[in-house]
Amino acid sequence: MRIIDHHIVGHAGGAGAAREGDVFDPNTGQVQAKVRLGTAAELDTAVAAALAAQPGWAATNPQRRARVMFRFKELVEANMDALAHTLSSEHGKVIADAKGDIQRGLEVIEFACGIPHALKGEYTQGAGPGIDVYSMRLPVGIGAGITPFNFPAMIPMWMFGVAIACGNAFILKPSERDPSVPVRLAELMREAGLPEGILQVVHGDKEMVDAILDHPAIGAVSFVGSSDIAHYVYQRGVAAGKRVQAMGGAKNHGIVMPDADLDQVVSDLSGAAFGSAGERCMALPVVVPVGDKTADALRDKLIPAIEKLRVGVSTDAEAHYGPVVNAAHRKRVEDWIQTGVDEGAELVVDGRGFTLQGHEEGFFIGPSLFDRVTPAMRSYQEEIFGPVLQIVRAPDFETALRLPSEHQYGNGVAIFTRNGHAAREFAARVNVGMVGINVPIPVPVAYHTFGGWKRSAFGDVNQHGMEGVRFWTKVKTVTQRWPDGSVTGENAFVIPTMG
């Protein structure tokens, strides 16, 4: 049985572990590997190595740090096929989605290649008599990332790319469900020239998470996962004196105005709602047609489009999506479908009980479509995180606007319309962090910032872009004066605001 070990400086790999976790092949339902589940002792070893390496890395000029990022990008691109197949074999997403996972992470690495510009501070000459003031952006020291199973390449790169480029050491705790790609990324970083100890990977479950949140040498923690755990991570981390950004769950809405191009909407929904088996925090699981006429027309077009979706193994080039990550998650999604039925929603397409010939033990689930879902239903209020699309009918624009604005989650939202005024009004007023206008999955490009509102995010600073640079650095401001040697008192120090 293949063993997936930690990537820690000084760690004796291969030694027996007190605890191990199963890593499944979602296509077959079989255990394909075991992952070591670490403890505070392994974390201490990683932190010690990070403490030894980080000062030298921080003293390395930004251009040289950027060159490591350039080289890492080249290595990931050269290993794209192998990384995508490994990712697919543990997560279940099809190869095309796996490559997209990696590519979106690389886009943040590309941003990090420009770190010399992003780290420039502020400068004021003559803030007072002979006094200049300038600021420096310095690394926080040791950062940590706790990442989910659904994007095992992208989200780690979102975190460690910016953190390391800013001069920090970084300890990554990936999901124990699909841990191989994060380890391989750390190996490629080392091959790219990153000093030993700057990027390490520790595996584990809640025990390791708590050790990271409590460790006094870790100055900043980034997390992505469910909202309840995000809230827990935020509270415990902040209580320990750390800066924390914790991204939580989502229930993204797509508002469909009567003037929208319904054929384009259906095409967009097919990918946004069902792509990657719906296991995305930026998926679009709720569609809100405005007016019954729009709703009926949209439903009539959605049903045949959903019936044409191909569910297949992750290596099937013609499959639209593959299996979900494990049996427990499949059961969770199917339980939510039953909850929707029990609450009185109309189940138009039922994806439960789906099996794939030759892969009957795989974790597959077909696409499902609900109509006449109401805001009072728990299946609407909570995140399903599977290939399930819900139609919530709205009589008018104001009702459609209120639905995402009043929902407990506020990650992303989209509006489909040809009306520029309606789009502008919606974008300005909706109480959600990321907005798409005729864009179903409004994930910003890497040099902008990613982050939701309400229970979708805890903390004040978002991920990547300049917000990421601010999170992984601390500002030091220097006020300086160079006296000319006069003893007449003419050069007495005067605070700039008193000059």
C-alpha positions as CSV (number, residue, x, y, z in Angstrom):
1,M,0.0,0.0,0.0
2,R,1.4,3.4,-1.0
3,I,2.1,5.7,2.0
4,I,1.8,9.5,1.7
5,D,4.2,11.0,4.2
6,H,4.8,14.5,5.5
7,H,7.2,16.8,3.6
8,I,9.2,18.1,6.6
9,V,12.8,18.9,7.0
10,G,14.5,16.4,9.3
11,H,11.5,14.1,9.3
12,A,12.4,10.4,9.1
13,G,10.0,9.3,6.4
14,G,8.7,5.7,6.4
15,A,8.5,5.3,10.2
16,G,5.3,3.8,11.5
17,A,2.6,6.3,12.4
18,A,0.2,6.1,15.3
19,R,-2.6,7.1,13.0
20,E,-3.2,6.9,9.2
21,G,-6.1,7.9,7.0
22,D,-7.5,6.2,3.9
23,V,-7.1,7.9,0.5
24,F,-9.7,6.5,-1.9
25,D,-9.9,6.3,-5.6
26,P,-13.4,7.8,-6.1
27,N,-13.8,6.0,-9.4
28,T,-13.6,2.6,-7.9
29,G,-14.4,3.2,-4.3
30,Q,-11.2,1.4,-3.3
31,V,-8.5,2.5,-0.9
32,Q,-5.4,3.4,-3.0
33,A,-3.1,4.8,-0.4
34,K,-2.6,5.7,3.3
35,V,-1.7,9.1,4.6
36,R,0.2,9.7,7.8
37,L,-1.8,11.8,10.3
38,G,0.6,13.9,12.2
39,T,0.6,15.4,15.7
40,A,2.0,18.5,17.4
41,A,5.4,16.7,17.5
42,E,5.6,16.7,13.6
43,L,4.5,20.3,13.6
44,D,7.2,21.3,16.1
45,T,9.8,19.7,13.8
46,A,8.4,21.7,10.8
47,V,8.3,24.9,12.7
48,A,11.9,24.5,13.9
49,A,13.1,24.1,10.3
50,A,11.0,27.1,9.3
51,L,12.4,29.3,12.0
52,A,15.9,28.4,11.0
53,A,15.3,29.1,7.3
54,Q,13.0,32.1,7.2
55,P,15.4,34.9,8.2
56,G,17.7,34.1,5.3
57,W,14.8,33.8,2.9
58,A,13.4,37.2,4.1
59,A,16.9,38.7,3.6
60,T,16.9,37.4,0.0
61,N,16.1,40.3,-2.3
62,P,12.6,40.2,-3.9
63,Q,14.0,39.7,-7.4
64,R,15.7,36.5,-6.4
65,R,12.5,35.3,-4.6
66,A,10.6,36.1,-7.8
67,R,13.0,34.0,-9.9
68,V,12.1,31.0,-7.8
69,M,8.5,31.6,-8.6
70,F,9.2,31.8,-12.3
71,R,11.1,28.5,-12.2
72,F,8.4,26.9,-10.1
73,K,5.8,27.9,-12.7
74,E,7.9,26.3,-15.5
75,L,8.2,23.1,-13.5
76,V,4.5,22.9,-12.8
77,E,3.7,23.4,-16.5
78,A,6.2,20.7,-17.5
79,N,4.5,18.3,-15.0
80,M,0.9,19.4,-15.8
81,D,-0.3,16.0,-17.1
82,A,1.2,14.0,-14.3
83,L,-0.2,16.4,-11.6
84,A,-3.6,16.4,-13.2
85,H,-3.9,12.6,-13.3
86,T,-2.7,12.3,-9.7
87,L,-5.3,15.0,-8.7
88,S,-8.1,13.3,-10.6
89,S,-7.3,9.9,-9.1
90,E,-7.7,11.1,-5.6
91,H,-10.4,13.8,-6.0
92,G,-12.5,12.4,-8.8
93,K,-12.8,15.6,-11.0
94,V,-12.2,15.0,-14.7
95,I,-8.8,15.7,-16.2
96,A,-9.9,19.0,-17.8
97,D,-11.1,20.3,-14.4
98,A,-8.0,19.0,-12.7
99,K,-5.8,21.0,-15.2
100,G,-8.1,24.0,-14.5
101,D,-7.5,23.6,-10.8
102,I,-3.7,23.7,-11.4
103,Q,-3.9,26.6,-13.9
104,R,-5.9,28.8,-11.6
105,G,-3.3,28.3,-8.9
106,L,-0.5,29.1,-11.3
107,E,-2.1,32.4,-12.1
108,V,-1.5,33.4,-8.5
109,I,2.1,32.2,-8.9
110,E,2.3,34.5,-11.9
111,F,1.1,37.4,-9.8
112,A,3.8,36.4,-7.2
113,C,6.4,36.7,-9.9
114,G,5.8,40.5,-9.7
115,I,6.4,40.7,-6.0
116,P,9.2,43.3,-6.2
117,H,6.6,45.8,-7.4
118,A,3.9,44.7,-4.9
119,L,6.2,45.1,-1.9
120,K,7.1,48.7,-2.6
121,G,6.3,50.9,0.4
122,E,5.3,54.5,0.8
123,Y,7.6,57.5,1.0
124,T,7.2,61.1,1.9
125,Q,10.0,63.6,1.6
126,G,9.9,66.6,3.8
127,A,7.2,65.5,6.1
128,G,8.7,68.0,8.6
129,P,11.8,70.2,8.7
130,G,14.5,67.8,7.3
131,I,12.3,64.8,8.1
132,D,11.4,62.0,5.7
133,V,8.9,59.2,6.4
134,Y,8.9,55.8,4.6
135,S,7.3,52.4,5.2
136,M,8.4,48.9,4.6
137,R,6.4,45.7,4.0
138,L,8.1,42.9,6.0
139,P,7.1,39.2,6.2
140,V,5.1,38.1,9.2
141,G,7.5,35.2,9.7
142,I,5.9,31.8,9.5
143,G,2.5,31.4,7.9
144,A,0.3,28.3,7.7
145,G,-2.4,27.2,5.3
146,I,-5.3,24.8,6.0
147,T,-6.8,23.8,2.7
148,P,-9.9,21.7,1.6
149,F,-10.2,18.7,-0.6
150,N,-12.0,20.3,-3.5
151,F,-9.1,22.3,-4.9
152,P,-5.9,20.4,-3.8
153,A,-3.7,22.4,-6.2
154,M,-5.3,25.8,-6.6
155,I,-6.0,26.8,-3.1
156,P,-2.5,25.8,-1.7
157,M,-0.9,27.9,-4.5
158,W,-3.2,30.8,-3.7
159,M,-1.8,30.7,-0.2
160,F,1.8,29.7,-0.3
161,G,2.6,31.6,-3.6
162,V,2.0,35.0,-2.1
163,A,3.2,34.2,1.4
164,I,6.6,32.8,0.2
165,A,7.2,35.5,-2.3
166,C,6.7,38.0,0.5
167,G,9.6,36.4,2.4
168,N,7.7,34.1,4.8
169,A,8.2,30.4,5.5
170,F,5.0,28.4,5.0
171,I,3.5,25.2,6.5
172,L,0.7,23.7,4.5
173,K,-1.9,21.3,6.0
174,P,-3.8,20.0,3.0
175,S,-6.9,17.8,3.1
176,E,-6.1,14.3,4.1
177,R,-8.6,13.1,1.4
178,D,-6.3,14.0,-1.6
179,P,-2.9,14.9,-0.2
180,S,-0.5,13.8,-3.0
181,V,-0.5,16.9,-5.2
182,P,0.3,19.3,-2.4
183,V,3.3,17.2,-1.5
184,R,4.4,17.1,-5.1
185,L,4.0,20.9,-5.4
186,A,6.3,21.3,-2.4
187,E,8.9,19.0,-4.1
188,L,8.7,21.1,-7.2
189,M,9.2,24.3,-5.2
190,R,12.4,22.8,-3.7
191,E,13.5,21.8,-7.2
192,A,12.9,25.4,-8.3
193,G,15.4,26.7,-5.8
194,L,13.4,27.4,-2.7
195,P,15.6,26.9,0.4
196,E,14.9,23.9,2.5
197,G,12.4,24.6,5.3
198,I,10.5,27.4,3.6
199,L,7.7,25.2,2.3
200,Q,6.7,22.2,4.3
201,V,3.7,19.9,4.3
202,V,2.1,18.3,7.3
203,H,-0.8,15.9,7.1
204,G,-3.5,15.5,9.7
205,D,-7.0,16.1,10.9
206,K,-8.4,18.3,13.7
207,E,-5.5,17.5,16.0
208,M,-3.1,19.0,13.5
209,V,-5.4,22.0,12.8
210,D,-5.5,22.8,16.5
211,A,-1.7,22.5,16.9
212,I,-1.3,25.0,14.0
213,L,-3.8,27.4,15.6
214,D,-2.2,27.2,19.0
215,H,1.5,27.2,18.0
216,P,3.1,30.5,19.2
217,A,5.7,30.7,16.4
218,I,3.0,30.7,13.6
219,G,2.0,34.3,12.9
220,A,-0.7,34.0,10.3
221,V,-3.2,31.3,9.2
222,S,-5.2,31.1,6.0
223,F,-8.1,28.6,5.9
224,V,-10.7,27.5,3.3
225,G,-13.5,25.0,4.2
226,S,-17.0,24.9,5.7
227,S,-18.4,28.0,7.5
228,D,-18.7,26.3,10.9
229,I,-15.1,25.2,10.8
230,A,-14.0,28.6,9.4
231,H,-15.6,30.4,12.3
232,Y,-13.9,28.0,14.7
233,V,-10.5,28.5,13.0
234,Y,-10.9,32.3,13.1
235,Q,-11.9,32.4,16.7
236,R,-9.2,30.1,18.0
237,G,-6.5,31.6,15.8
238,V,-7.3,35.2,16.8
239,A,-7.5,34.2,20.5
240,A,-3.9,32.9,20.1
241,G,-2.8,36.2,18.7
242,K,-2.6,35.3,15.0
243,R,-4.0,37.1,12.0
244,V,-6.5,34.8,10.4
245,Q,-8.4,34.7,7.1
246,A,-11.0,31.9,7.1
247,M,-13.1,31.4,4.0
248,G,-16.3,29.4,4.5
249,G,-19.2,28.0,2.6
250,A,-21.5,29.4,-0.1
251,K,-24.9,29.3,-1.7
252,N,-24.3,31.3,-4.8
253,H,-27.3,32.5,-6.8
254,G,-27.8,33.2,-10.5
255,I,-30.5,35.8,-11.2
256,V,-32.1,35.4,-14.6
257,M,-33.9,38.5,-15.9
258,P,-36.7,38.1,-18.5
259,D,-34.4,39.6,-21.2
260,A,-31.6,37.2,-20.6
261,D,-30.3,34.9,-23.4
262,L,-31.7,31.6,-22.0
263,D,-29.7,29.4,-24.3
264,Q,-26.5,31.0,-22.9
265,V,-27.8,30.8,-19.4
266,V,-28.5,27.1,-19.7
267,S,-25.1,26.5,-21.2
268,D,-23.5,28.4,-18.3
269,L,-25.6,26.7,-15.6
270,S,-24.6,23.2,-17.0
271,G,-21.0,23.9,-16.1
272,A,-21.4,26.2,-13.1
273,A,-23.9,24.0,-11.3
274,F,-22.7,20.5,-12.2
275,G,-19.0,20.9,-13.2
276,S,-16.6,19.2,-10.8
277,A,-19.7,17.4,-9.4
278,G,-20.7,20.7,-7.7
279,E,-17.9,20.5,-5.2
280,R,-16.9,24.1,-5.5
281,C,-17.5,27.0,-3.2
282,M,-18.1,29.1,-6.3
283,A,-20.5,26.7,-7.9
284,L,-23.9,28.1,-8.9
285,P,-26.5,25.8,-7.2
286,V,-29.4,28.3,-7.1
287,V,-31.0,29.9,-10.1
288,V,-33.6,32.6,-9.7
289,P,-35.7,33.3,-12.8
290,V,-37.7,36.6,-12.5
291,G,-41.3,35.9,-13.4
292,D,-43.1,32.6,-14.0
293,K,-42.8,33.0,-17.8
294,T,-39.0,33.1,-17.5
295,A,-39.0,30.3,-15.0
296,D,-41.1,28.0,-17.2
297,A,-39.0,28.7,-20.2
298,L,-35.8,28.2,-18.3
299,R,-37.0,24.9,-16.8
300,D,-38.0,23.6,-20.3
301,K,-34.5,24.2,-21.6
302,L,-32.7,22.9,-18.5
303,I,-34.2,19.5,-18.4
304,P,-32.9,18.2,-21.8
305,A,-29.6,19.9,-21.1
306,I,-29.2,18.1,-17.8
307,E,-30.2,14.8,-19.4
308,K,-27.4,15.2,-21.9
309,L,-24.7,15.6,-19.1
310,R,-22.3,12.7,-19.2
311,V,-21.1,11.4,-15.8
312,G,-17.9,9.3,-16.1
313,V,-14.7,8.3,-14.6
314,S,-12.2,11.1,-14.1
315,T,-10.1,10.0,-17.1
316,D,-13.1,10.0,-19.5
317,A,-12.3,12.9,-21.8
318,E,-16.0,13.2,-22.8
319,A,-17.4,13.2,-19.3
320,H,-18.7,16.5,-17.9
321,Y,-18.0,15.5,-14.4
322,G,-16.7,12.6,-12.4
323,P,-17.5,11.0,-8.9
324,V,-17.6,13.0,-5.7
325,V,-14.7,12.6,-3.3
326,N,-15.9,9.7,-1.1
327,A,-18.9,7.6,0.0
328,A,-19.7,9.8,3.0
329,H,-20.0,12.9,0.8
330,R,-22.2,11.1,-1.7
331,K,-24.5,10.1,1.1
332,R,-24.6,13.6,2.4
333,V,-25.6,15.0,-1.0
334,E,-28.3,12.3,-1.4
335,D,-29.6,13.1,2.1
336,W,-30.0,16.7,1.1
337,I,-32.0,15.7,-2.0
338,Q,-34.3,13.7,0.2
339,T,-34.6,16.7,2.5
340,G,-35.7,18.8,-0.4
341,V,-38.3,16.3,-1.3
342,D,-39.6,16.1,2.3
343,E,-39.8,19.9,2.4
344,G,-42.1,20.0,-0.6
345,A,-39.8,21.1,-3.4
346,E,-40.5,19.5,-6.8
347,L,-37.7,17.1,-7.8
348,V,-37.7,17.4,-11.5
349,V,-34.5,15.3,-12.2
350,D,-33.3,12.8,-9.6
351,G,-29.7,11.9,-9.6
352,R,-29.7,9.4,-6.8
353,G,-28.9,5.8,-7.4
354,F,-26.7,6.5,-10.4
355,T,-24.2,3.8,-11.2
356,L,-21.6,3.5,-13.8
357,Q,-21.1,0.2,-15.6
358,G,-17.9,-1.4,-14.5
359,H,-17.5,1.1,-11.7
360,E,-20.5,0.2,-9.5
361,E,-18.5,0.8,-6.3
362,G,-17.4,4.3,-7.4
363,F,-18.8,7.4,-5.7
364,F,-21.0,8.6,-8.5
365,I,-24.1,10.7,-8.3
366,G,-26.2,12.0,-11.2
367,P,-27.3,15.6,-11.7
368,S,-30.5,16.7,-9.9
369,L,-32.8,19.5,-10.5
370,F,-35.4,21.0,-8.1
371,D,-38.1,23.5,-8.9
372,R,-40.4,25.6,-6.7
373,V,-37.8,25.8,-3.9
374,T,-38.6,28.4,-1.3
375,P,-36.3,30.4,1.1
376,A,-37.8,28.7,4.1
377,M,-36.5,25.3,3.1
378,R,-33.3,24.0,4.8
379,S,-32.2,22.6,1.5
380,Y,-32.1,26.2,0.2
381,Q,-30.5,27.7,3.3
382,E,-27.6,25.2,3.6
383,E,-24.7,24.4,1.2
384,I,-25.3,21.0,-0.5
385,F,-21.9,20.9,-2.3
386,G,-23.0,18.4,-4.9
387,P,-24.5,18.3,-8.5
388,V,-27.8,19.7,-7.4
389,L,-29.5,22.8,-9.0
390,Q,-32.4,24.5,-7.3
391,I,-34.9,26.8,-9.0
392,V,-36.2,29.6,-6.7
393,R,-38.8,31.6,-8.5
394,A,-39.0,35.4,-7.9
395,P,-41.9,37.6,-9.1
396,D,-39.8,40.7,-9.6
397,F,-36.3,42.2,-9.6
398,E,-36.5,43.4,-6.0
399,T,-37.4,39.9,-4.7
400,A,-34.5,38.4,-6.7
401,L,-32.1,41.0,-5.3
402,R,-33.2,40.2,-1.7
403,L,-32.7,36.5,-2.0
404,P,-28.8,36.4,-2.1
405,S,-28.6,39.6,-0.1
406,E,-30.5,38.1,2.9
407,H,-28.9,34.6,2.7
408,Q,-26.5,33.6,5.4
409,Y,-23.8,33.1,2.8
410,G,-22.4,35.9,0.6
411,N,-19.6,34.4,-1.5
412,G,-20.6,34.9,-5.1
413,V,-23.7,35.9,-7.2
414,A,-24.4,36.3,-10.9
415,I,-27.0,38.2,-12.9
416,F,-27.9,37.3,-16.5
417,T,-29.4,40.2,-18.4
418,R,-29.0,42.4,-21.5
419,N,-30.1,45.5,-19.5
420,G,-27.1,47.6,-18.4
421,H,-29.1,49.6,-15.9
422,A,-30.4,46.5,-14.1
423,A,-26.9,44.9,-14.0
424,R,-25.4,48.1,-12.6
425,E,-28.1,48.4,-10.0
426,F,-27.8,44.8,-9.0
427,A,-24.0,44.9,-8.7
428,A,-24.1,48.0,-6.5
429,R,-26.9,46.9,-4.1
430,V,-26.4,43.1,-3.7
431,N,-25.0,42.1,-0.3
432,V,-22.5,39.6,-1.7
433,G,-18.7,39.8,-2.0
434,M,-18.1,38.7,-5.6
435,V,-20.5,39.6,-8.5
436,G,-20.7,38.3,-12.0
437,I,-22.6,40.0,-14.8
438,N,-23.4,37.4,-17.4
439,V,-20.5,35.5,-15.8
440,P,-21.7,32.4,-13.9
441,I,-18.6,31.8,-11.7
442,P,-17.2,35.3,-10.8
443,V,-13.8,34.2,-9.5
444,P,-11.6,37.3,-9.9
445,V,-8.3,37.1,-11.8
446,A,-5.3,36.6,-9.7
447,Y,-4.2,40.2,-9.5
448,H,-7.6,41.1,-8.0
449,T,-8.8,39.6,-4.7
450,F,-11.0,36.7,-3.7
451,G,-13.3,36.8,-0.7
452,G,-16.9,36.6,0.3
453,W,-19.1,38.3,2.9
454,K,-21.2,37.2,5.8
455,R,-20.7,33.6,6.8
456,S,-18.6,33.0,3.7
457,A,-15.6,34.7,5.2
458,F,-14.2,35.5,8.6
459,G,-11.4,38.1,8.9
460,D,-10.8,41.4,7.3
461,V,-8.4,40.7,4.5
462,N,-9.1,38.6,1.4
463,Q,-6.9,36.1,-0.6
464,H,-4.4,36.8,-3.3
465,G,-3.9,40.1,-5.2
466,M,-2.8,43.1,-3.2
467,E,-5.1,42.0,-0.3
468,G,-3.0,38.8,-0.1
469,V,0.3,40.8,0.0
470,R,-1.2,42.9,2.9
471,F,-2.2,39.7,4.8
472,W,1.2,38.1,4.6
473,T,3.2,41.2,5.5
474,K,3.4,43.7,8.3
475,V,4.1,47.4,7.9
476,K,7.0,49.1,9.6
477,T,7.1,52.9,9.3
478,V,10.3,54.8,9.7
479,T,10.6,58.6,10.4
480,Q,14.2,59.8,9.8
481,R,16.2,63.0,10.1
482,W,19.8,63.6,9.2
483,P,20.9,66.8,11.1
484,D,23.6,69.0,9.6
485,G,25.6,69.2,12.8
486,S,24.4,72.7,13.8
487,V,24.2,73.4,17.5
488,T,22.1,76.6,17.2
489,G,18.9,74.8,17.7
490,E,17.6,75.6,14.3
491,N,17.5,71.8,13.5
492,A,15.6,70.9,16.6
493,F,13.4,67.9,16.1
494,V,9.8,68.8,15.3
495,I,7.1,66.1,15.0
496,P,5.8,66.4,11.4
497,T,2.2,67.2,12.4
498,M,3.5,70.1,14.6
499,G,5.7,71.6,11.8
